Amino acid sequence: MDDTYQVYVNRVARLTLPEAYLSQLELIQESPKYKPQPSGQRVAVPFPGYTIMTPPAEEDLDNQEFYQTLQTVQQQLSQTLDPNFFLPVPPDSLHLTLADLIWDSAYRDGIQTPNFEKNLQSAIAKSFESFEPVQDQPIRWQVFGMIVMTRALGVCLVPRDEASYNQILQFRRAVYQNHNVISSGIEQQYHLTAHITFGYFGEISTDLDRQQLSQQLSQLNQQLLDSPPELTVKKAELRKFDDMTRYYRATDWPVITF
């Protein structure tokens, strides 16, 4: 289901063009992951599930410079965009999702089955055990620019080399093609578009200046591409979330070191 290396790079490159921002900004929607309170402030609402991801920024000691750069960009967005429109995630929670698993209504349905979570954790552990990473070959991805998603803003990443891309592809296959994972009701739903989410869309004003926002994103691209931040993927972990602000794990849950 995932693209070949060259198809992936070409597709992601198109997502960072000014014309792509303009067209995508016409399609953006309010995120259901945040809801307004009586005070008017929007807060994260329950949206539970599991994912496979790199350690969040606060725990990823090998990539502190990478995340500091992204946190600076996230802060710039927060300072320039309407706080009712752009809802930043906690800076310490920034991470790269390596494989989406299950969330929201599918998760709520799943946990009605006895031992669902234990079986899921066991299935992912078997996927990790079956994957054989290439030794002495770091997996390196770098920021390629801002990305406008339907309900969020972030940055997209491209692999530094084909080997880095293929490692992640093979890892995803080890997860999604594991019959134990499939029997848990989990299947691959998205092509890989490696990205790190900065925040979600809240209230979308009828007079939102999409042209100006597109220009702001293009300027941030130039800032990022002057010295593209690079992420070294050294670890993948099974993590659980209750909403979009925190991702946690128990010490005995599956983890793999590349």
VOFIRO-654120 format. One record per residue (C-alpha): x, y, z; residue number from 1. Coordinates in steps of 0.05 Angstrom, whole numbers, plus 5000, padded with zeros to 4 digits. Layout:
VOFIRO-654120
{atom {X,Y,Z},NUM}
...
end
This chain:
VOFIRO-654120
{atom {5000,5000,5000},1}
{atom {5057,5048,5015},2}
{atom {5093,5084,4958},3}
{atom {5160,5067,4929},4}
{atom {5217,5112,4950},5}
{atom {5216,5158,4890},6}
{atom {5141,5163,4887},7}
{atom {5140,5181,4961},8}
{atom {5192,5236,4954},9}
{atom {5156,5266,4893},10}
{atom {5088,5264,4928},11}
{atom {5113,5298,4991},12}
{atom {5151,5351,4951},13}
{atom {5085,5372,4919},14}
{atom {5053,5380,4987},15}
{atom {5101,5436,5005},16}
{atom {5088,5480,4945},17}
{atom {5051,5547,4955},18}
{atom {4996,5525,4907},19}
{atom {4986,5462,4948},20}
{atom {4976,5504,5011},21}
{atom {4924,5547,4977},22}
{atom {4884,5489,4951},23}
{atom {4888,5450,5016},24}
{atom {4869,5510,5058},25}
{atom {4803,5512,5020},26}
{atom {4789,5442,5047},27}
{atom {4808,5449,5120},28}
{atom {4759,5430,5174},29}
{atom {4751,5440,5249},30}
{atom {4784,5383,5287},31}
{atom {4736,5342,5331},32}
{atom {4795,5328,5377},33}
{atom {4786,5396,5410},34}
{atom {4721,5426,5435},35}
{atom {4703,5495,5462},36}
{atom {4687,5500,5536},37}
{atom {4637,5549,5568},38}
{atom {4697,5596,5579},39}
{atom {4707,5597,5504},40}
{atom {4774,5561,5508},41}
{atom {4782,5498,5467},42}
{atom {4811,5437,5502},43}
{atom {4829,5367,5481},44}
{atom {4771,5318,5488},45}
{atom {4775,5243,5498},46}
{atom {4802,5209,5435},47}
{atom {4832,5143,5460},48}
{atom {4874,5092,5423},49}
{atom {4942,5061,5409},50}
{atom {4998,5080,5361},51}
{atom {5069,5061,5344},52}
{atom {5115,5122,5347},53}
{atom {5183,5149,5362},54}
{atom {5192,5172,5435},55}
{atom {5160,5241,5446},56}
{atom {5205,5302,5446},57}
{atom {5213,5305,5521},58}
{atom {5240,5234,5523},59}
{atom {5280,5231,5458},60}
{atom {5348,5252,5483},61}
{atom {5381,5234,5417},62}
{atom {5342,5286,5379},63}
{atom {5338,5345,5425},64}
{atom {5365,5395,5374},65}
{atom {5315,5371,5323},66}
{atom {5256,5381,5369},67}
{atom {5281,5448,5394},68}
{atom {5281,5473,5323},69}
{atom {5210,5448,5312},70}
{atom {5186,5476,5378},71}
{atom {5211,5544,5356},72}
{atom {5171,5540,5291},73}
{atom {5110,5516,5330},74}
{atom {5117,5576,5376},75}
{atom {5121,5623,5316},76}
{atom {5056,5594,5290},77}
{atom {5023,5603,5358},78}
{atom {5045,5675,5362},79}
{atom {5020,5694,5292},80}
{atom {4956,5654,5284},81}
{atom {4889,5665,5319},82}
{atom {4888,5623,5383},83}
{atom {4817,5601,5367},84}
{atom {4841,5577,5299},85}
{atom {4907,5543,5314},86}
{atom {4908,5496,5374},87}
{atom {4980,5475,5388},88}
{atom {4995,5408,5419},89}
{atom {5042,5407,5479},90}
{atom {5113,5419,5453},91}
{atom {5140,5361,5493},92}
{atom {5091,5313,5459},93}
{atom {5118,5324,5388},94}
{atom {5135,5257,5355},95}
{atom {5136,5218,5290},96}
{atom {5081,5166,5281},97}
{atom {5110,5103,5248},98}
{atom {5045,5063,5245},99}
{atom {4974,5083,5262},100}
{atom {4938,5027,5298},101}
{atom {4869,5041,5328},102}
{atom {4832,5101,5355},103}
{atom {4766,5131,5377},104}
{atom {4704,5090,5361},105}
{atom {4743,5030,5335},106}
{atom {4783,5029,5400},107}
{atom {4720,5037,5442},108}
{atom {4688,4978,5404},109}
{atom {4752,4937,5410},110}
{atom {4757,4941,5485},111}
{atom {4689,4909,5491},112}
{atom {4724,4845,5473},113}
{atom {4756,4810,5533},114}
{atom {4833,4817,5536},115}
{atom {4833,4862,5475},116}
{atom {4889,4907,5499},117}
{atom {4933,4850,5523},118}
{atom {4923,4813,5457},119}
{atom {4940,4877,5419},120}
{atom {5003,4888,5459},121}
{atom {5023,4815,5448},122}
{atom {5011,4820,5373},123}
{atom {5053,4883,5367},124}
{atom {5109,4849,5407},125}
{atom {5109,4792,5357},126}
{atom {5113,4842,5299},127}
{atom {5173,4875,5331},128}
{atom {5206,4807,5342},129}
{atom {5196,4788,5269},130}
{atom {5228,4851,5242},131}
{atom {5303,4849,5229},132}
{atom {5333,4919,5223},133}
{atom {5396,4931,5183},134}
{atom {5452,4939,5232},135}
{atom {5500,4998,5231},136}
{atom {5456,5037,5183},137}
{atom {5421,5096,5216},138}
{atom {5350,5113,5196},139}
{atom {5352,5187,5181},140}
{atom {5293,5231,5160},141}
{atom {5294,5306,5150},142}
{atom {5242,5360,5150},143}
{atom {5221,5379,5079},144}
{atom {5172,5434,5096},145}
{atom {5106,5454,5126},146}
{atom {5045,5411,5110},147}
{atom {4971,5430,5112},148}
{atom {4928,5371,5131},149}
{atom {4852,5369,5132},150}
{atom {4849,5384,5207},151}
{atom {4920,5401,5227},152}
{atom {4985,5437,5212},153}
{atom {5054,5406,5217},154}
{atom {5118,5390,5180},155}
{atom {5129,5332,5132},156}
{atom {5192,5291,5129},157}
{atom {5231,5255,5074},158}
{atom {5284,5201,5082},159}
{atom {5356,5221,5075},160}
{atom {5367,5160,5032},161}
{atom {5329,5102,5002},162}
{atom {5355,5054,5056},163}
{atom {5323,5097,5110},164}
{atom {5257,5095,5073},165}
{atom {5259,5020,5061},166}
{atom {5274,5006,5134},167}
{atom {5210,5042,5155},168}
{atom {5170,5008,5100},169}
{atom {5193,4939,5121},170}
{atom {5178,4956,5193},171}
{atom {5107,4978,5175},172}
{atom {5097,4914,5137},173}
{atom {5119,4873,5197},174}
{atom {5063,4908,5235},175}
{atom {5006,4910,5185},176}
{atom {5018,4841,5154},177}
{atom {5021,4804,5221},178}
{atom {4960,4760,5225},179}
{atom {4956,4770,5300},180}
{atom {4950,4845,5288},181}
{atom {4899,4835,5233},182}
{atom {4857,4789,5278},183}
{atom {4855,4846,5328},184}
{atom {4815,4885,5277},185}
{atom {4873,4930,5257},186}
{atom {4890,4945,5185},187}
{atom {4931,4996,5148},188}
{atom {4886,5054,5130},189}
{atom {4935,5107,5105},190}
{atom {4994,5112,5059},191}
{atom {5056,5134,5097},192}
{atom {5063,5210,5098},193}
{atom {5116,5220,5151},194}
{atom {5097,5283,5190},195}
{atom {5100,5315,5258},196}
{atom {5036,5351,5279},197}
{atom {5043,5421,5309},198}
{atom {4970,5433,5324},199}
{atom {4898,5425,5302},200}
{atom {4847,5472,5271},201}
{atom {4794,5502,5315},202}
{atom {4745,5555,5292},203}
{atom {4754,5570,5218},204}
{atom {4732,5641,5207},205}
{atom {4694,5659,5143},206}
{atom {4744,5714,5131},207}
{atom {4806,5671,5141},208}
{atom {4860,5701,5096},209}
{atom {4884,5638,5062},210}
{atom {4931,5675,5016},211}
{atom {4967,5706,5075},212}
{atom {4970,5640,5112},213}
{atom {4999,5606,5051},214}
{atom {5053,5659,5048},215}
{atom {5069,5650,5121},216}
{atom {5077,5575,5111},217}
{atom {5122,5587,5051},218}
{atom {5166,5633,5092},219}
{atom {5172,5581,5146},220}
{atom {5193,5532,5093},221}
{atom {5250,5576,5073},222}
{atom {5270,5582,5146},223}
{atom {5269,5507,5155},224}
{atom {5304,5490,5089},225}
{atom {5363,5536,5103},226}
{atom {5386,5481,5149},227}
{atom {5337,5423,5147},228}
{atom {5328,5392,5216},229}
{atom {5344,5318,5216},230}
{atom {5312,5263,5258},231}
{atom {5350,5199,5272},232}
{atom {5299,5144,5284},233}
{atom {5330,5099,5337},234}
{atom {5270,5071,5372},235}
{atom {5197,5052,5359},236}
{atom {5148,5042,5416},237}
{atom {5077,5020,5427},238}
{atom {5042,5079,5461},239}
{atom {4972,5093,5485},240}
{atom {4936,5159,5485},241}
{atom {4873,5185,5517},242}
{atom {4872,5249,5476},243}
{atom {4920,5286,5431},244}
{atom {4964,5316,5486},245}
{atom {5000,5257,5517},246}
{atom {5027,5189,5495},247}
{atom {5047,5140,5548},248}
{atom {5069,5068,5556},249}
{atom {5081,5015,5609},250}
{atom {5153,4991,5618},251}
{atom {5136,4921,5593},252}
{atom {5102,4944,5529},253}
{atom {5135,4929,5462},254}
{atom {5195,4971,5441},255}
{atom {5246,4961,5386},256}
{atom {5314,4993,5377},257}
{atom {5339,5003,5306},258}
end
